[in-house]
Amino acid sequence: MSKSNALETDYLGLELNATPIANLADNAASAPLTQLFIRFHTADPGEAGSGTTSEATFTGYAATAINRSNGSPQWTISSPGGVGTASNTNALTGPTYTQGAGSQQTLTHFSINTASSGAGKILRYGALTNPIIMNPGIGPINIAAGALVLTEN
């Protein structure tokens, strides 16, 4: 079963930018999330996964916080070809693999999570268009505006 194109974009706006859906859902909880966290993975975390599933572990790694605000949206929501799509509005800077001992890690996936560490709840996940190879002394991770693309269908 599918949703209408309009509702697909509304769901993305509610989830990522805290934009209310009139007469259906709003962000008026007693303590709504004000940040979401981009986490990087070395493999697909999958639908049964959590924030720690195949999560990067290199020295210096930390999730990247992104504000969740209707007043200053961090995600551009659209519906090209009738598919609800969200992409990061601004460039993002992630962690640096600090100098020292460690082995190469290839980041292939990202997730949007409710927590900066621990399992949290994955809201969305996807493959990186270009895997990021991390070695000691490499970084920070730079993600161009529009490079993280999420869909709702």
FIKOL-160904 format. One record per residue: x, y, z of N, C-alpha, C, O in turn; residue number from 1. Coordinates in Angstrom, 2 decimals. Layout:
BEGIN
R     n.X     n.Y     n.Z    ca.X    ca.Y    ca.Z     c.X     c.Y     c.Z     o.X     o.Y     o.Z   k
R       X       Y       Z       X       Y       Z       X       Y       Z       X       Y       Z NUM
...
This chain:
BEGIN
R     n.X     n.Y     n.Z    ca.X    ca.Y    ca.Z     c.X     c.Y     c.Z     o.X     o.Y     o.Z   k
R    0.84   -1.17    0.00    0.00    0.00    0.00    0.89    1.24    0.00    1.97    1.23    0.59   1
R    0.45    2.26   -0.65    1.27    3.45   -0.81    0.60    4.68   -0.21   -0.60    4.66    0.08   2
R    1.38    5.74   -0.03    0.88    7.04    0.41    0.83    7.98   -0.78    1.46    7.72   -1.80   3
R    0.07    9.06   -0.66    0.05   10.06   -1.72    1.40   10.77   -1.75    2.13   10.77   -0.77   4
R    1.72   11.37   -2.90    2.97   12.12   -3.02    3.05   13.23   -1.98    4.10   13.47   -1.39   5
R    1.92   13.93   -1.76    1.90   15.02   -0.80    2.21   14.52    0.61    2.96   15.16    1.35   6
R    1.63   13.38    1.00    1.86   12.85    2.33    3.30   12.34    2.49    3.87   12.44    3.57   7
R    3.88   11.80    1.43    5.29   11.37    1.49    6.18   12.54    1.87    7.03   12.42    2.76   8
R    5.99   13.68    1.20    6.83   14.84    1.51    6.50   15.39    2.89    7.39   15.87    3.60   9
R    5.22   15.34    3.29    4.84   15.79    4.63    5.52   14.96    5.71    6.00   15.52    6.70  10
R    5.58   13.65    5.55    6.23   12.78    6.54    7.72   13.11    6.67    8.25   13.19    7.78  11
R    8.38   13.31    5.54    9.79   13.68    5.61    9.98   15.00    6.33   10.89   15.15    7.14  12
R    9.13   15.97    6.03    9.22   17.27    6.70    9.00   17.16    8.20    9.72   17.80    8.97  13
R    8.02   16.37    8.61    7.75   16.18   10.04    8.93   15.52   10.74    9.39   15.98   11.78  14
R    9.41   14.46   10.15   10.48   13.67   10.77   11.80   14.42   10.84   12.46   14.42   11.88  15
R   12.19   15.06    9.75   13.52   15.64    9.67   13.58   17.12   10.06   14.58   17.56   10.64  16
R   12.52   17.88    9.76   12.54   19.32   10.01   11.54   19.76   11.07   11.43   20.96   11.34  17
R   10.81   18.82   11.68    9.80   19.13   12.70    8.68   20.01   12.14    8.12   20.83   12.87  18
R    8.36   19.84   10.87    7.27   20.59   10.24    5.95   19.85   10.48    5.82   18.70   10.07  19
R    4.99   20.49   11.12    3.72   19.81   11.41    2.97   19.40   10.14    3.12   20.01    9.09  20
R    2.17   18.36   10.27    1.24   17.95    9.22   -0.14   18.35    9.75   -0.64   17.74   10.70  21
R   -0.74   19.36    9.14   -2.00   19.92    9.64   -3.04   18.83    9.86   -3.28   17.98    9.00  22
R   -3.66   18.88   11.04   -4.75   17.99   11.44   -4.35   16.52   11.55   -5.23   15.66   11.69  23
R   -3.07   16.21   11.50   -2.63   14.82   11.58   -1.52   14.62   12.61   -1.63   13.74   13.47  24
R   -0.48   15.41   12.52    0.68   15.21   13.41    1.41   16.54   13.60    1.47   17.36   12.69  25
R    1.95   16.73   14.80    2.74   17.92   15.04    3.93   17.58   15.92    4.13   16.42   16.29  26
R    4.69   18.59   16.26    5.91   18.41   17.03    5.72   18.96   18.44    6.66   19.47   19.05  27
R    4.50   18.85   18.97    4.17   19.47   20.24    4.35   18.54   21.44    3.76   18.79   22.50  28
R    5.14   17.51   21.32    5.40   16.63   22.46    6.05   17.44   23.58    6.55   18.54   23.34  29
R    6.05   16.91   24.78    6.63   17.65   25.91    8.14   17.85   25.76    8.69   18.81   26.29  30
R    8.79   16.98   25.05   10.24   17.12   24.84   10.60   16.62   23.44   11.25   15.58   23.31  31
R   10.19   17.35   22.38   10.49   16.88   21.03   11.99   16.90   20.76   12.73   17.70   21.33  32
R   12.43   16.02   19.89   13.84   15.99   19.51   14.21   17.31   18.84   13.50   17.79   17.95  33
R   15.31   17.89   19.26   15.80   19.12   18.62   17.00   18.85   17.73   17.41   19.72   16.97  34
R   17.57   17.65   17.83   18.68   17.25   16.98   18.48   15.81   16.53   17.91   14.99   17.25  35
R   18.98   15.53   15.35   19.12   14.16   14.87   20.60   13.97   14.63   21.36   14.94   14.61  36
R   21.03   12.71   14.44   22.46   12.43   14.33   22.74   11.59   13.10   22.12   10.55   12.88  37
R   23.69   12.06   12.32   24.15   11.29   11.17   25.25   10.38   11.66   26.24   10.83   12.24  38
R   25.06    9.10   11.40   26.05    8.10   11.81   26.51    7.37   10.56   25.73    7.13    9.64  39
R   27.78    7.00   10.54   28.37    6.34    9.39   28.60    4.86    9.68   28.92    4.48   10.81  40
R   28.43    4.04    8.65   28.50    2.59    8.79   29.42    2.00    7.73   29.57    2.55    6.64  41
R   30.03    0.87    8.07   30.92    0.17    7.14   30.18   -0.88    6.32   30.77   -1.54    5.46  42
R   28.90   -1.04    6.59   28.02   -1.94    5.83   26.59   -1.46    6.05   26.33   -0.61    6.90  43
R   25.68   -1.99    5.28   24.27   -1.63    5.38   23.74   -2.04    6.76   23.78   -3.22    7.10  44
R   23.23   -1.08    7.57   22.70   -1.47    8.88   21.39   -2.26    8.76   21.03   -2.98    9.69  45
R   20.69   -2.14    7.66   19.47   -2.91    7.42   18.30   -2.47    8.28   18.46   -1.71    9.24  46
R   17.13   -2.94    7.93   15.91   -2.57    8.64   15.88   -3.07   10.07   15.24   -2.46   10.93  47
R   16.55   -4.17   10.36   16.57   -4.72   11.72   17.72   -4.14   12.55   17.85   -4.46   13.73  48
R   18.56   -3.30   11.94   19.73   -2.78   12.62   19.44   -1.62   13.55   18.32   -1.11   13.61  49
R   20.47   -1.20   14.26   20.41   -0.03   15.13   21.59    0.86   14.78   22.35    0.58   13.85  50
R   21.73    1.94   15.51   22.84    2.86   15.26   24.20    2.24   15.41   25.17    2.73   14.83  51
R   24.30    1.15   16.17   25.60    0.52   16.38   25.89   -0.60   15.37   27.00   -1.14   15.36  52
R   24.92   -0.94   14.53   25.13   -2.01   13.55   26.12   -1.55   12.49   25.84   -0.61   11.74  53
R   27.26   -2.19   12.41   28.31   -1.87   11.45   28.74   -0.41   11.52   29.22    0.15   10.54  54
R   28.57    0.22   12.69   28.94    1.64   12.82   30.45    1.78   12.80   31.18    0.92   13.29  55
R   30.93    2.88   12.22   32.36    3.18   12.20   32.90    3.19   13.62   32.21    3.56   14.56  56
R   34.16    2.77   13.77   34.77    2.70   15.10   36.15    3.34   15.14   36.88    3.16   16.12  57
R   36.52    4.08   14.10   37.88    4.64   14.08   38.07    5.67   15.19   37.11    6.28   15.67  58
R   39.33    5.85   15.60   39.66    6.79   16.67   39.26    8.20   16.25   39.65    8.67   15.18  59
R   38.48    8.85   17.08   38.00   10.19   16.78   36.59   10.20   16.21   36.00   11.26   16.01  60
R   36.04    9.01   15.95   34.70    8.94   15.38   33.64    9.40   16.37   33.70    9.05   17.55  61
R   32.70   10.16   15.90   31.51   10.55   16.66   30.41   10.86   15.66   30.69   11.28   14.53  62
R   29.19   10.67   16.07   28.05   11.01   15.22   28.05   12.52   14.98   28.55   13.29   15.80  63
R   27.48   12.92   13.86   27.39   14.33   13.50   25.98   14.84   13.79   25.02   14.35   13.21  64
R   25.87   15.81   14.69   24.56   16.36   15.05   24.06   17.28   13.95   24.83   18.02   13.33  65
R   22.75   17.23   13.71   22.11   18.15   12.77   20.81   18.61   13.43   20.03   17.79   13.92  66
R   20.60   19.90   13.44   19.42   20.45   14.10   18.14   20.02   13.39   18.10   19.90   12.17  67
R   17.12   19.81   14.18   15.79   19.46   13.68   14.88   20.63   14.04   14.42   20.75   15.17  68
R   14.63   21.50   13.05   13.90   22.72   13.33   13.08   23.16   12.13   13.60   23.24   11.02  69
R   11.80   23.44   12.36   10.95   23.96   11.30   11.36   25.39   10.95   11.19   25.82    9.81  70
R   11.90   26.13   11.93   12.30   27.51   11.70   13.55   27.65   10.86   13.73   28.67   10.19  71
R   14.41   26.66   10.89   15.64   26.67   10.11   15.88   25.26    9.58   16.77   24.56   10.06  72
R   15.10   24.84    8.58   15.18   23.45    8.11   16.57   23.08    7.58   17.19   23.83    6.84  73
R   17.02   21.91    7.99   18.31   21.40    7.55   18.18   20.42    6.39   19.17   19.94    5.85  74
R   16.95   20.12    6.02   16.68   19.19    4.93   15.78   19.87    3.91   14.80   20.53    4.27  75
R   16.12   19.72    2.64   15.29   20.22    1.55   14.36   19.10    1.14   14.80   18.02    0.75  76
R   13.06   19.35    1.24   12.05   18.35    0.95   11.42   18.66   -0.40   11.03   19.80   -0.66  77
R   11.33   17.64   -1.26   10.73   17.82   -2.58   10.10   16.50   -3.02   10.15   15.51   -2.28  78
R    9.52   16.49   -4.20    8.92   15.25   -4.70    9.17   15.10   -6.20    8.23   15.09   -6.99  79
R   10.45   14.99   -6.60   10.73   14.79   -8.02   10.18   13.46   -8.51   10.36   12.43   -7.85  80
R    9.52   13.47   -9.63    8.97   12.23  -10.17    7.92   11.61   -9.28    7.63   10.42   -9.40  81
R    7.33   12.41   -8.37    6.29   11.89   -7.50    6.79   11.09   -6.31    6.00   10.40   -5.66  82
R    8.07   11.16   -6.01    8.64   10.43   -4.87    9.10   11.45   -3.84    9.87   12.35   -4.16  83
R    8.62   11.32   -2.59    9.05   12.21   -1.53   10.54   12.05   -1.29   11.02   10.94   -1.03  84
R   11.28   13.15   -1.38   12.73   13.12   -1.28   13.22   14.21   -0.34   12.70   15.33   -0.35  85
R   14.22   13.89    0.46   14.87   14.86    1.33   16.37   14.81    1.06   16.94   13.74    0.88  86
R   17.00   15.98    1.04   18.46   16.04    0.91   18.98   17.11    1.87   18.29   18.08    2.16  87
R   20.21   16.92    2.34   20.79   17.87    3.28   20.91   19.24    2.62   21.47   19.37    1.54  88
R   20.39   20.26    3.29   20.37   21.62    2.75   21.77   22.22    2.74   22.13   22.93    1.80  89
R   22.55   21.94    3.76   23.88   22.53    3.92   24.95   21.46    3.89   24.68   20.28    4.13  90
R   26.17   21.88    3.58   27.31   20.96    3.67   27.47   20.54    5.14   27.19   21.32    6.05  91
R   27.92   19.32    5.35   28.12   18.78    6.69   29.58   18.39    6.89   30.23   17.89    5.97  92
R   30.07   18.62    8.08   31.44   18.22    8.42   31.36   17.15    9.49   30.79   17.37   10.56  93
R   31.95   16.00    9.20   31.95   14.88   10.13   33.28   14.74   10.84   34.11   15.65   10.80  94
R   33.48   13.61   11.48   34.67   13.41   12.31   35.95   13.20   11.50   35.92   12.91   10.30  95
R   37.06   13.35   12.19   38.40   13.11   11.65   38.96   11.84   12.29   38.80   11.62   13.49  96
R   39.60   11.02   11.49   40.30    9.84   12.01   41.61   10.37   12.59   42.52   10.71   11.84  97
R   41.70   10.44   13.91   42.87   11.03   14.54   44.12   10.18   14.32   44.04    8.98   14.06  98
R   45.25   10.84   14.43   46.53   10.15   14.25   46.69    9.04   15.28   46.11    9.11   16.37  99
R   47.45    8.05   14.95   47.71    6.96   15.88   47.47    5.63   15.22   47.24    5.54   14.01 100
R   47.53    4.60   16.02   47.33    3.26   15.50   45.89    3.07   15.07   44.98    3.67   15.64 101
R   45.70    2.26   14.09   44.35    1.97   13.63   44.41    1.42   12.22   45.42    1.54   11.54 102
R   43.32    0.83   11.80   43.28    0.27   10.46   42.26    1.02    9.62   41.39    1.72   10.13 103
R   42.41    0.86    8.34   41.52    1.52    7.39   40.08    1.06    7.61   39.82   -0.11    7.89 104
R   39.16    1.99    7.46   37.73    1.67    7.47   37.10    2.33    6.25   37.38    3.49    5.94 105
R   36.26    1.58    5.56   35.56    2.12    4.41   34.10    2.32    4.79   33.38    1.37    5.10 106
R   33.69    3.57    4.76   32.31    3.92    5.12   31.45    3.82    3.87   31.71    4.49    2.87 107
R   30.43    2.98    3.92   29.59    2.73    2.75   28.16    3.20    2.92   27.44    3.38    1.94 108
R   27.73    3.41    4.17   26.35    3.77    4.45   26.28    4.85    5.53   27.24    5.07    6.27 109
R   25.15    5.51    5.60   24.88    6.48    6.65   23.49    6.20    7.20   22.66    5.56    6.56 110
R   23.24    6.71    8.40   21.90    6.63    8.95   21.58    7.93    9.66   22.47    8.66   10.08 111
R   20.29    8.20    9.77   19.80    9.31   10.57   19.24    8.67   11.82   18.32    7.85   11.75 112
R   19.79    9.05   12.97   19.47    8.37   14.22   18.96    9.36   15.25   19.23   10.56   15.17 113
R   18.22    8.85   16.22   17.69    9.69   17.30   18.71    9.91   18.42   18.49   10.75   19.29 114
R   19.81    9.17   18.41   20.80    9.28   19.50   22.20    9.41   18.91   22.48    8.92   17.82 115
R   23.07   10.08   19.66   24.45   10.27   19.20   25.32    9.05   19.46   26.37    8.90   18.84 116
R   24.89    8.18   20.37   25.65    6.96   20.66   24.67    5.89   21.13   23.50    6.17   21.39 117
R   25.15    4.67   21.24   24.27    3.57   21.61   23.35    3.24   20.45   23.51    3.76   19.34 118
R   22.39    2.38   20.71   21.52    1.90   19.63   20.67    3.00   19.03   20.58    3.12   17.80 119
R   20.03    3.81   19.87   19.12    4.81   19.33   18.09    4.18   18.42   17.85    2.98   18.49 120
R   17.50    4.98   17.58   16.52    4.49   16.62   16.88    5.04   15.26   16.93    6.26   15.07 121
R   17.12    4.16   14.30   17.39    4.61   12.94   16.07    5.07   12.32   15.12    4.30   12.23 122
R   16.03    6.33   11.89   14.86    6.85   11.21   14.94    6.59    9.71   13.94    6.24    9.08 123
R   16.12    6.74    9.16   16.38    6.53    7.73   17.82    6.06    7.58   18.68    6.36    8.42 124
R   18.08    5.33    6.53   19.46    4.95    6.23   19.60    4.79    4.73   18.61    4.62    4.01 125
R   20.84    4.84    4.27   21.06    4.67    2.84   22.53    4.50    2.54   23.40    4.66    3.40 126
R   22.80    4.16    1.30   24.18    4.00    0.84   24.76    5.36    0.48   24.07    6.23   -0.05 127
R   26.03    5.53    0.77   26.75    6.72    0.30   26.98    6.57   -1.19   27.29    5.47   -1.66 128
R   26.83    7.63   -1.94   27.06    7.57   -3.38   28.49    7.13   -3.67   28.73    6.31   -4.56 129
R   29.42    7.68   -2.91   30.83    7.31   -3.03   31.33    6.90   -1.65   31.31    7.71   -0.72 130
R   31.77    5.65   -1.49   32.30    5.24   -0.19   33.43    6.18    0.25   34.15    6.73   -0.58 131
R   33.58    6.34    1.56   34.62    7.19    2.14   35.64    6.29    2.80   35.30    5.53    3.71 132
R   36.89    6.37    2.36   37.96    5.55    2.94   38.66    6.37    4.02   39.20    7.45    3.75 133
R   38.65    5.83    5.24   39.24    6.52    6.39   40.49    5.78    6.86   40.46    4.57    7.08 134
R   41.56    6.52    7.01   42.83    6.03    7.55   43.27    7.00    8.63   42.79    8.14    8.65 135
R   44.17    6.60    9.54   44.65    7.53   10.57   45.16    8.83    9.93   45.92    8.80    8.96 136
R   44.73    9.97   10.51   45.14   11.27   10.02   44.27   11.81    8.90   44.53   12.91    8.40 137
R   43.25   11.08    8.49   42.38   11.50    7.40   41.13   12.18    7.98   40.59   11.75    9.00 138
R   40.70   13.21    7.32   39.45   13.86    7.70   39.64   15.35    7.78   40.73   15.85    7.52 139
R   38.63   16.05    8.12   37.33   15.53    8.51   36.53   15.05    7.30   36.86   15.34    6.15 140
R   35.47   14.30    7.59   34.55   13.89    6.55   33.78   15.12    6.11   33.23   15.84    6.95 141
R   33.73   15.37    4.81   32.97   16.50    4.28   31.90   15.96    3.34   32.19   15.24    2.39 142
R   30.66   16.32    3.63   29.53   15.89    2.82   28.94   17.15    2.18   28.51   18.06    2.89 143
R   28.92   17.21    0.87   28.41   18.38    0.16   26.91   18.53    0.37   26.21   17.55    0.61 144
R   26.42   19.75    0.28   24.99   20.01    0.33   24.32   19.19   -0.76   24.79   19.15   -1.90 145
R   23.23   18.55   -0.42   22.47   17.75   -1.39   23.00   16.35   -1.61   22.42   15.60   -2.40 146
R   24.09   15.96   -0.93   24.71   14.65   -1.19   24.03   13.51   -0.44   24.08   12.37   -0.90 147
R   23.41   13.79    0.70   22.67   12.75    1.42   21.22   12.82    0.98   20.54   13.81    1.22 148
R   20.76   11.77    0.34   19.40   11.76   -0.23   18.60   10.63    0.40   19.04    9.48    0.44 149
R   17.42   10.99    0.90   16.51   10.04    1.53   15.19   10.07    0.78   14.78   11.12    0.28 150
R   14.52    8.93    0.69   13.23    8.90    0.01   12.15    8.29    0.90   12.44    7.51    1.81 151
R   10.93    8.66    0.63    9.75    8.12    1.30    8.83    7.65    0.19    8.39    8.45   -0.64 152
R    8.54    6.36    0.17    7.61    5.87   -0.85    6.80    4.72   -0.32    5.96    4.17   -1.03 153
